[in-house]
């Protein structure tokens, strides 16, 4: 029952990535498959953590891609935004750790891991959408 609740929770808070909001991003698909094969909570957290790492790579990828479709001044603004986001991310992680994770108990660890991953995923989605908009402008 607990596993079912965790899976339901993970699925409900997993928004769709694509710009058209029609299909899930490959990272989310892989995470859901991994979770469906998991028997224990720690395995579910591992699935979420793997997705977290993949979203971090998406952030790096789109930061690099944005450099190619922006002016030097625009890219500098993106880098400044990224630095500010990283500082906010650290603070948000601290809040999640102290208010959720440190609460203790398996369900709190699971919720915290999803919240950590969601922060990174949201940033990756933002950068993807920014890149999509800028790379499809008429020059």
Secondary structure, 3 states (H helix, E strand, C coil): CHHHHHHHHHHHCCCCCCCCCCCCCHHHHHHHHHHHCCCCHHHHHHHHHHHHHHHHHHHHHHHHHHHHCCCHHHHHHHHHHHHHHHHHHHHHHHHHHHHCHHHCCHHHHHHHHHHHHHHHHHHHHHHHHHHHHHHCCCC
